[in-house]
Amino acid sequence: MTGVTDESWFPPCRPASAPAPTLDAKAIQLFCLPHAGAGASAYRDWPASLAPGIEAIPVQLPGRESRHREPARLSAAELITELSGPLARRAGPDFALFGHSMGALLCYELAHVMSDLGKPPRHVFVSGLGGPHLPFAGPLLHEKTDDDLIAAVADLEGTSPEVLAQPELVELLLPLLRADLTVWETYVPRRSSALRVPVPITALGGRRDPGVSLERLSAWESLTSADFRLEVFDGGHFYHHDAPDGVAAVIRKTLLDSTLVQ
């Protein structure tokens, strides 16, 4: 699309008053993909919390925040096709991927693509999503009425009641949220589900997540031919909002502890 550059996918993203974090010369890049309805700002605090050893790089998908004038995409295949080139050019020799919910699905596909290019990530962190090869469980949210979709979003506790109480904000949020849910709920793997990604996977989730049981979260183990770890936190679908320090500690230990690095 005209006007879209590699930089469009990786905008500077941190609190306005925060200085750029100081990074180690050999900092590991961590590309962070957002959940449905969210943008790069979902990770605005991560660059500071993970520096200096890890350079957190939030990913901006079309249709939100700095890219709000673009239409949101409706399929994972389209997003992966568009993002894989900019990611391959931005990624250095040592990088990892983190994605929450819909973002976890995109991380899995990107790990395959980058591995095929001979540039596999060091590690993939998948959060708040069951193994995407499993049969879809639950109602299709993208087909719900606006009122029912708002109620479902409220149940996940990831959007503040103040936002959901403002009709003008809900009017802006719903089309993007519905598009992103379409990406996830109509997802079809582009390769055999028996093909494991040759990259270590850590799956993270909340014990009280109403849509992702620990059994479904553990199913990610069958999608890697390398190491697998499961990290469970108190909380629901957006457990990482309540335990940011714990999540950061898992990421740092996994990427920076030489005894755990492949």
VOGU-3710 file (C-alpha; in Angstrom, 3 decimals, decimal comma):
1> mtgvtdeswf> 0,000/0,000/0,000  1,243/3,474/-0,865  2,978/5,205/2,009  3,674/2,034/3,984  7,354/1,554/4,782  9,235/-0,940/6,910  9,221/1,692/9,654  5,414/1,700/9,607  5,512/-1,758/11,179  7,934/-0,775/13,957
11> ppcrpasapa> 7,098/2,746/15,170  8,808/4,285/18,191  6,546/3,396/21,067  7,057/4,458/24,672  5,456/6,843/27,167  5,917/10,448/26,029  7,939/11,375/29,105  10,215/8,326/28,938  13,682/8,598/27,394  14,892/5,990/24,955
21> ptldakaiql> 16,185/2,984/26,931  19,911/2,296/27,039  20,697/-1,002/25,315  23,630/-3,358/25,437  25,674/-3,541/22,257  24,484/-7,119/21,746  20,906/-6,699/22,945  18,510/-9,394/21,735  15,604/-8,041/19,706  12,120/-9,045/20,896
31> fclphagaga> 9,371/-8,305/18,366  6,042/-7,960/20,195  2,735/-8,610/18,411  -0,520/-7,325/19,912  -3,806/-8,983/20,782  -7,036/-8,439/18,868  -8,137/-4,812/18,817  -4,793/-3,526/20,110  -1,834/-1,720/18,628  1,850/-1,309/19,320
41> sayrdwpasl> 1,100/0,826/22,377  0,027/-2,337/24,210  3,785/-2,842/24,710  4,769/0,771/25,352  6,314/-0,050/28,749  8,275/-3,086/27,574  11,329/-1,350/26,054  12,196/0,183/29,428  11,376/-2,927/31,480  13,457/-5,307/29,326
51> apgieaipvq> 16,490/-3,109/28,604  19,481/-3,173/28,552  19,851/-6,817/27,447  16,659/-7,010/25,381  15,391/-4,528/22,807  11,612/-4,759/22,844  10,199/-3,745/19,445  6,388/-3,374/19,357  4,815/-4,256/16,009  2,126/-2,014/14,526
61> lpgresrhre> -0,417/-3,875/12,424  -2,590/-2,099/9,819  -5,828/-0,449/10,878  -4,827/0,926/14,290  -3,076/3,839/15,986  -0,408/5,277/13,637  -1,875/3,128/10,818  -5,541/3,835/11,488  -6,171/5,072/7,950  -5,366/1,644/6,524
71> parlsaaeli> -7,971/-1,102/6,449  -7,496/-3,846/9,007  -6,643/-7,177/7,408  -9,021/-10,125/7,635  -6,662/-13,093/7,380  -3,506/-14,286/9,033  -2,089/-15,232/5,644  -2,375/-11,637/4,410  -0,764/-10,221/7,544  2,107/-12,715/7,445
81> telsgplarr> 2,760/-12,039/3,759  2,954/-8,286/4,375  4,927/-8,420/7,626  7,491/-11,108/6,841  9,570/-8,907/4,511  9,889/-5,933/6,892  10,578/-8,312/9,767  13,323/-10,144/7,874  14,988/-6,810/7,070  14,670/-5,384/10,604
91> agpdfalfgh> 15,656/-8,517/12,500  19,306/-8,868/13,382  21,159/-12,129/13,909  19,664/-12,605/17,381  15,938/-12,031/17,839  12,829/-13,543/19,407  9,060/-13,185/19,027  6,327/-12,514/21,591  2,620/-12,444/20,862  -0,497/-12,326/23,006
101> smgallcyel> -3,723/-14,006/21,854  -4,054/-13,209/18,113  -0,430/-12,059/18,239  0,642/-15,549/19,354  -0,896/-17,028/16,229  1,041/-14,572/14,066  4,262/-15,376/15,936  3,870/-19,072/15,168  3,428/-18,431/11,448  6,283/-15,926/11,388
111> ahvmsdlgkp> 8,570/-18,433/13,082  7,924/-20,841/10,219  8,507/-18,177/7,567  11,696/-16,881/9,158  13,001/-20,431/9,597  12,322/-21,112/5,914  14,387/-18,006/5,106  17,300/-19,403/7,090  16,824/-16,790/9,826  14,939/-18,514/12,654
121> prhvfvsglg> 14,127/-16,668/15,872  16,001/-17,679/19,007  12,713/-18,227/20,862  8,958/-17,808/20,467  6,744/-16,707/23,368  3,041/-17,463/22,841  0,640/-15,947/25,348  -3,059/-16,304/26,057  -3,831/-18,683/23,190  -4,275/-22,413/22,875
131> gphlpfagpl> -2,440/-24,353/20,204  -3,791/-23,077/16,857  -3,923/-26,621/15,447  -6,681/-27,554/17,905  -10,335/-27,536/16,822  -11,839/-24,132/17,481  -13,680/-23,999/20,811  -16,476/-21,638/21,721  -18,762/-19,296/19,772  -17,451/-17,223/16,873
141> lhektdddli> -17,109/-13,771/18,358  -16,653/-12,034/15,018  -20,203/-13,070/14,073  -21,819/-11,682/17,222  -23,963/-8,560/17,312  -22,288/-5,384/18,473  -23,906/-5,596/21,910  -22,924/-9,239/22,396  -19,381/-8,556/21,216  -19,043/-5,669/23,672
151> aavadlegts> -20,275/-7,947/26,467  -17,724/-10,618/25,490  -14,919/-8,053/25,482  -16,001/-6,809/28,918  -15,863/-10,371/30,286  -12,196/-10,649/29,276  -11,385/-7,557/31,372  -8,853/-6,251/28,872  -10,696/-3,050/27,974  -11,541/-0,544/30,665
161> pevlaqpelv> -15,233/-0,069/31,508  -14,704/3,657/30,930  -13,843/3,011/27,273  -16,756/0,614/26,772  -19,112/3,200/28,264  -18,265/5,764/25,571  -20,241/5,106/22,354  -17,836/7,088/20,149  -14,861/5,005/21,307  -16,769/1,749/20,955
171> elllpllrad> -17,738/2,773/17,418  -14,045/3,093/16,565  -13,007/-0,088/18,367  -15,605/-2,568/17,134  -14,660/-2,746/13,413  -10,992/-3,320/14,265  -11,824/-5,859/16,940  -14,189/-7,713/14,612  -11,546/-7,779/11,863  -8,885/-9,122/14,230
181> ltvwetyvpr> -11,223/-11,773/15,588  -11,912/-12,794/11,989  -8,156/-13,287/11,536  -8,068/-15,711/14,453  -11,420/-17,447/14,109  -11,060/-18,172/10,388  -7,394/-19,169/10,634  -6,313/-22,123/8,531  -2,689/-23,273/8,895  -0,730/-22,719/5,706
191> rssalrvpvp> 1,138/-25,967/6,275  0,490/-29,344/7,844  -0,160/-29,050/11,569  2,220/-31,992/11,942  5,121/-29,762/10,849  6,778/-28,480/13,986  8,626/-25,198/14,092  12,344/-25,777/14,823  12,387/-23,116/17,526  11,916/-23,329/21,321
201> italggrrdp> 8,481/-22,231/22,488  7,396/-20,860/25,844  3,630/-20,710/26,371  2,313/-18,269/28,969  -1,200/-17,884/30,315  -3,496/-17,093/33,222  -5,058/-19,754/35,428  -8,444/-18,033/35,226  -8,500/-17,358/31,484  -12,089/-18,283/30,533
211> gvslerlsaw> -11,193/-19,131/26,944  -7,800/-20,815/27,231  -7,508/-23,838/29,497  -4,098/-25,024/30,649  -4,648/-28,133/28,524  -5,069/-26,036/25,396  -2,127/-23,841/26,354  0,046/-26,927/26,866  -0,852/-28,134/23,362  1,783/-25,772/21,954
221> esltsadfrl> 4,339/-28,410/22,941  3,334/-30,498/19,922  4,172/-27,594/17,573  7,888/-27,376/18,304  10,717/-29,777/17,597  12,841/-27,918/20,161  12,349/-27,184/23,859  8,981/-26,279/25,358  8,110/-24,550/28,615  4,801/-23,626/30,206
231> evfdgghfyh> 4,539/-20,583/32,476  1,264/-20,023/34,319  0,330/-16,874/36,226  -2,528/-15,897/38,502  -5,065/-13,945/36,502  -7,319/-14,155/33,502  -6,857/-13,589/29,794  -4,906/-10,387/30,383  -2,828/-11,804/33,234  0,233/-9,942/31,909
241> hdapdgvaav> -1,377/-6,613/32,766  -1,469/-7,698/36,409  1,957/-9,369/36,503  4,229/-7,378/34,167  7,304/-7,942/36,325  6,754/-11,697/36,384  6,362/-11,861/32,615  9,468/-9,711/32,107  11,405/-12,006/34,448  10,439/-15,087/32,394
251> irktlldstl> 11,501/-13,377/29,178  14,800/-12,175/30,610  15,643/-15,562/32,120  14,794/-17,387/28,914  16,727/-15,097/26,576  19,642/-14,029/28,747  20,445/-17,106/30,848  23,094/-18,931/28,834  22,068/-22,256/30,339  18,672/-21,972/28,666
261> vq> 19,710/-20,577/25,296  19,832/-22,970/22,362
//
